[in-house]
Amino acid sequence: MSTRGRSYGYVGPVELKAAVRPGGGGRRIRSAADFDGWVAERSAVELAEPFTFVVDTDGVLRLAPRRSEHVACAGGGMVLSAGEIGFTREAGRWTVSEVSNQSTGYCPDVTSWSAVAHALDGAELRRSSGFTHEVVFRRCPDCQEHNIVREDDFVCVFCGSDLPETWNVDPAV
């Protein structure tokens, strides 16, 4: 386990991971200067919607276009968190307008927020105190399907079995 929290392996379709090419991955954003360079290359249309993000195991934010796969953004590697993130410009500074852990490829727990916060602070981006939209992922112990828990209803949508209260998506956990 990383000093910044649990790391998450890819649990999505194997063909998506197989399509990841060496040297690929999202743009690494370690500082405000990195972010300024990256955002200057984005169009107004791109900036109007959220982007795909991961926090890699070095604790660095990686950004890619919204319709990118999280596993491609991560270069096929493990992550400390993954989801979608949007930005706005306020009072001459970039700020995070929305951020979620919505990644069905990695299914990160809501506790991965601390890694996201650390990465955003490193890039000097204003942020909220937590995910603006939290997604609760669980793996069914009976049918092994991945579920998104809605409205605290911890019941598998595939087979009707009870889902655990604690995160369990990675079969190795």
Disulfide bonds with the S-S distance in Angstrom:
none
